[in-house]
Amino acid sequence: MNWELTNGTIVTPDHVIHNGALTIGADKFLKVDKKPVGDAKIQIDLNGLIVMPGLINGHDHLLGTYMPRVGDRKPYMNWLVWDNDLKSAPVYAERQQIESKDLYLLGAFRHLLCGVTSVQDHIPHFVQDMFKDGLPIRILDKYAVAHSITSFALKWGDTVENEYRLAVERNIPFIAHCSEGYDEETIRSVSVLNEKNALGKNTVLIHGIAFSPEDIKLLSQNECNVVWCPASNIYMFDKTAPVKELLDQKVNVCLGTDSPMSGSVNMFEEIYFAKKYFESAYGVELNSKTLLNMVTKNPAKAFSLENLGAIETGNLADFIIVNGDKSRPYDALHSMNYEDIMLVVINGRPKYGDESFIPLFEALNLSFQKVKVDSFKKIVDGDILGLLERIRNSVGFHKELEFMPVETW
Ligand SMILES: [Zn+2]
């Protein structure tokens, strides 16, 4: 059944359509314009609310969805030293009591509540394949992979050369942690990729805190993509990627939260952190439109998601409706909180929303659970309360998770 939203402030994100209308049919945008098609049985007036593409999180490890953060020996030399601290931490033992499928669900709901509709889950396929079905958001599952580019990397895929070749053949991303630390091998990661002819438009490098000016030149010349994870980087290394230099050299930069055991609590915090960090490090503002691109069209390009990242006729209907100042719609991104997320739609299907959207869920015959999120009344497709109960039963106490401030309504 087709349905229409009218009178929205649509951030496509290349431009803004004031008093715009969306017509959704099955999983796609049938029309994005000033005027709706007009024949849909369901039509909702948004009264100026802001509509953006669904956010795409460029980096996470869904199995690591737990908290608090781990690691008191920072700045770390590289991920391996931190990983040893993680594996010996009491909170890791606590997390291990939870079923992996519930950690995946927890990670997916953590994102859904913030308007994230797609996530890059950095993990070998054989692990992700066991848990990716039935999650409330989209998991990017077409990728070639390396854990990282050093001799002590985990053996997640085939060789770097073969994984990269596969990525080019299939036009999928080749994703790897890169230049995340201070040891000699980590610092040489981009040179090594260059020697292996593995730099190109399918290459997606995560972190990049050790990128040199020469590295940035190589990434720019080869049209590579970078996922910036400032909160995680500053927490573990007291340093993050030279993001302004990357942007100045026209490298395609995306934003990622990383897991909450090193990174930000959620996407709201990551976006806010990125903006504040940029301004304090460079003394200039990180433009709101640039920031929105980092969580919409840039990751769509990096991960070869041709029908996502923009609100356009024919694209998959992934979008969010947000409360904010419609005269400055791009700025809504960095001031968002749980209260402001009014509706999240994935593949044309509402998955989460404010209580005021109950009539839409009912008109579309969608079931939902009523929950309070940070005390605001919301509805969600899925049993989020049952999930929290299973997790608390698994660990044996009433665990509070800052990224999941959910209770019964
Ligand atoms: Zn990572």
Residues whose N, C-alpha, C, O or C-beta is under 5 A from the ligand:
A	BS01	ZN	none
